[in-house]
Every structure is written in C-alpha cells, then in structure tokens.
Amino acid sequence: MEKRRMHLICNAHIDPVWLWNREEGIGAAISTFRTAVRICKEYNHFIFNHNEAVLYKYIEEYDPQLFGEIQTLVKEGKWNLMGGWYLQPDCTMPSGEAFVRQIEMGQNYFREKFGVDRFDTAINFDPFGHTVGLVQIMAKAGYSNYIVTRPERPDGGTESFHNKTFVWNGFCGSKIFVFKSRRYNSPLGNVMRNIDDFYETQKDKAVVGALWGVGDHGGGPSEIDMKDLEKYIAESDMEVIHSTPDKFFEDYKKNCKPDFTVDGSFTSWAIGCYTSMTRVKQTNRKLENQLLIAEKLNSAMVANGLLAEYPGEKLYSAWEDLMFWQFHDSLPGSSIQQVENDVLQGMGHGLEITSKANMKAFFAGCGGQTPPKAGEMPVLVCNSLPYTITREIECEYMIEDSKKDGGYTTGIVHDESHRQGQRHEREVVHRKIGQVHHGELPPVRQLAGHHVARAHAQPRQPHAHAVGHAGQFPVGEAGERAVFGAHGGEGQLVWGVAGTVVQRIVDGAVRPEAGRHGGRAPWRDQDCIELHGIVSLIDSDCAPFRL
C-alpha cells in the first residue's frame, strides 16, 4: 500500500450496571444513542459502532422514535452493529452453553430488528479475562476476529499485549485473530491523547487501529472531539478514515502480520473478582444448570405426549435474566452493593420460572405409572444426559407410623424391571425416612425412570457404620444426615418424589474420622442445603466436610 492508514473506530462503552443501577444505565444508553444519531447526521463520513443487543432492546421499548432513526442509519451504513452478542459478559465464569446463548440471542435480535445476520468480529472490550474455550465457540459461530482490552499480558507472560495483534489458538485447531487495544474509550475533549498513543505504539504497522469515544457511563462521540479529529484527518501524513472493526481487520490482514500467537486462557487482571460476591456466583451456576434441566425435561415430556405445550417464552425470559446478570461487572462482583442485590433478585426471577416449569414437567412425567400398592411410594428419576449413567440418588418420603408399635421402617427401591438397588436409610423426622438408591438411569427421552420404594417394617433400627471410599456412603444415627461419596456432580440429574421434600446429593468422597461420632463422618449443617421443591439437580457447589 502506498500510504499508511488509520482506522478510527468510534464506540460508546456503556455499562448497564456498575457504579449505578440498571435504570441509570438505561438512561445513559438513551442519552448516548441520541447524541450518536445527531453526530451521524451532521458528519457524512462518520460511522458509529455499537454492540450489545440488550441496549437496543431498551431503546426499542423506551424510545421507539430513536430506535427507528437507528434502524435507518444502519441501512445507510452510518451506524454499524458490531459484535452481535446480547451484551459483554464476564468471559471466564459462564458455562460454554451460556456463551453460546449470548451469541445466539444477540444475533437473533439483530437479524429480526435490523436484518443484519453476519458478524465477523466479536467485541468484549471490558471483561477482565478470557477463557480459551471461547476461541472454538466463536470460530464455530462464524467469527474470525476479536477485540479486547484486558489483561495487559498473557498469564505468566512478560510481553505487553497493548495495541498488539495476535493469533489466539483454541481447542480442536480453532483460531481467532485478536486486536488487544490498550483502551476502548477516550476522555471527553481529549481524544487526541488516545490517537497519539495508538499512532506511537503501532508506528511500525501499515494499518493502525484506534478506538475512541467517551465510555463506561456512555457518551460516545462529541462535537468537540469531532472537530479535533476533522483537523487531524486533514493534516495527518496517514490516510485516516472513520471505520468499523470488520474493515480494520480486513485491511490489517492484507497488509500486516500478527505480532505473535497465544495459547491458553488469559485471565491475569483483577483476579480478586473470582472470589468476591460468592452468592452471585453460586446463584449464577444454579440458574445455568436449572435452565438446561428445564429445557431437556420439558422437551422430553412434550415429545412423549405427556405435556401439551413447551414453555418457550417463559424459559426465554429466564435466559434473559441469566444473560443480563452475567455482565462483566455484575457476575465478577466488581459493582456496588445495590447491583449485587439486583443480581440476586434478577436471577431469583429466573430460578422461579425454571422451578415452576420443572414442577409441571415432573408431574406430567409421573403420568402412566402403575398405581402403587400398600406400602409403596412411587419415585420418578430423570437423567437429562444423552446417555445412560449410574448414580446415587437421595430422596425423602413419608411412611406409615411404624413407631406406634416400637418398630422401625426401612425402604428398598426397585426400578421398572423390579431390579433392587443398593439402599441406605436414615430417619429424618417421625414418619419420614431418607433413601439413598444406587441405580442405572437411561436418558430422559426414554422416560424409563420410574422407581418404587417399598417400605419394610423392622423390629429395631439397623446398625449404621461408616465406610470411607468413593462409591459407598456412611450413614449416621437417627436424625443425622447421610454422607456418601458420589462420582459426578455435573448438575445433570433431576429427581423427585411426588409430594415430598427433595434433597440435594452431596459430591465427593469422605474419609471417616476414627474416635469421633462413632467412626462416622462429621457434618457441618451449612455444607448441604435441603431443597424444598419437587425437582432439583445434582451439582458440586455443596461439598461435605473434609478431614
């Protein structure tokens, strides 16, 4: 190329929550977009870039006229919808499926409202780190480029990322071309400080990328910065153009080479965020798991004719709760106390939706069971994985009042083929026992999860003893909790007993402590949470006391 070229990429980074609540974030978005529309109309060659579908949804709802103006500017090429994601989430802690939904829900919205269905460059300016799993996800979603600003250097590395480009290698041979910008925004009225930095740090490059625009609390382009840039464009020894991320990468790849390659994740910035606001992180994982359970369970019930309608709109609303609150300042816990409270409330809304959906699907799945005989309790266990698994399942159910004659009741669980599973009981309260069943569970699509617990009267309570290796489980005295070493804990199993309390399975092997508690493993009450609902799941956020 005859002349160096600088691509000016104007954006307005808007945190919908951070040091403010969502209402204030929405107000910042409306104000910013109004300013950007005005600048687009006043300067013919100017292009404004913005991502995050959720902010456009707010504009559509609260300022329909402004939304219509943006649609017109998008058609004219003056307003560029970059990134295509629902918002900029934390990029280390969400599950792989959550990342996929961030992309899917964002792109579906932009396709429906703007007719834009192709995004080559993903944008996550502000998240504190980036898991290597994103490379494969983005590549398979059609992305070839990525722009980030954090961290400063790779994990364990010494070379600065600032204003560098590199090829990021992911799983299965996937690759993404990355521009790591030093910053994504510029101070109001001082845009040239940013431009000079981009120029100096990329002076050996034929193609230079430069991000600018007031950010965090919105702002974007301003009249004073536009005047400074107009003067710079006229006087610069480079060709300086208002541009988009896609155009920058296309030009760069034709005329320049990446600075280096990176393998693995890079997460070495603000690492304290991975342990702050633990309730937010626990609730996030619970909602992720419950949403996937709800989708699989309800799909299976509809497919088998046991449920008339799939609760798509309700579950989509719960996904929106999850997507929004996985934002890169709310999930990491880098926001104010009010935002933490709002996260728990918002994700709690999603959990309420999934709880009701799972309950309805559960009772639908109970249909068709053989009527129980005297002394039998029907149990439905659903494996949401696509293959057969063998697991320990714990539940509680009501029994006859065996103590009226001074006796004790035990339970034996049988599956549909009348095979007897391992069983260990513990008395919970008068007339209720806990049952641990070791069984083989086919996929939920086969709906072969009906079990029957048969009660057997005993003259006295069986002696309990402790065993300490994985796959077996010590059982405490009457009134104690049962502890067992189950394998797994992926959050992929739902179970329940019609009309009873369901309790969560505890993951992890337990070593007995001789000389205390009669050789039985001790418990701390806070280590396991009873779930008072009909359907729940196995997960690994509830661990036994370890010696």
Number of C-alpha atoms within 10 A of each C-alpha: 8 6 10 16 20 25 22 24 23 27 27 27 26 24 27 27 25 24 18 16 18 16 10 16 21 23 16 20 24 22 14 22 25 18 16 25 19 14 19 18 13 11 12 9 11 21 24 28 22 23 25 25 24 21 22 23 17 16 21 17 11 14 14 13 12 15 22 13 14 24 15 13 18 19 13 10 12 21 21 23 20 22 29 29 27 28 26 28 27 23 24 22 20 20 15 13 12 18 23 17 18 24 22 15 21 21 23 18 20 22 14 10 14 15 14 17 12 16 18 20 24 25 20 25 19 22 22 25 26 21 17 20 19 21 27 18 19 23 16 12 15 13 20 20 25 25 21 24 21 25 23 22 17 20 16 9 11 9 9 13 22 20 23 17 22 17 19 20 20 22 14 8 8 17 22 21 21 22 24 23 22 23 19 25 23 24 16 17 17 14 22 16 11 19 19 12 15 21 18 11 14 18 12 11 16 17 24 25 24 26 23 24 29 25 20 20 22 24 25 30 29 18 14 12 20 17 12 14 19 12 10 15 16 11 11 10 11 17 15 19 16 16 23 24 27 19 13 20 26 12 16 20 12 10 13 15 12 14 12 11 13 16 14 16 19 21 22 18 16 14 12 11 16 15 11 14 17 14 15 22 21 14 18 26 18 19 23 22 22 26 23 18 26 25 18 19 25 26 20 23 24 17 14 14 12 18 19 12 12 17 18 12 9 15 20 15 14 24 24 20 21 29 25 22 26 27 24 26 25 26 31 27 24 19 18 15 15 14 22 22 12 17 26 18 13 17 26 19 17 24 24 13 22 25 20 16 23 25 19 17 23 27 19 17 26 19 9 9 14 11 9 12 10 8 14 17 20 21 21 22 25 28 28 25 17 12 11 13 15 14 18 23 22 23 20 20 22 18 19 13 14 17 14 8 8 10 13 19 24 23 25 19 25 21 20 13 9 10 11 17 17 15 20 22 25 25 22 18 11 13 15 17 22 24 25 25 23 20 22 14 23 20 17 24 20 14 19 17 22 20 24 23 23 19 20 14 15 13 12 12 16 14 8 15 15 21 18 19 16 15 16 18 24 23 22 24 18 15 12 13 21 25 27 28 22 22 15 18 18 13 21 18 25 25 23 27 25 18 11 16 18 24 24 22 28 27 22 22 21 27 22 21 16 11 8 10 12 15 17 25 28 21 16 9 10 10 12 19 13 11 13 12 18 22 32 25 25 22 20 16 16 18 16 21 18 13 9
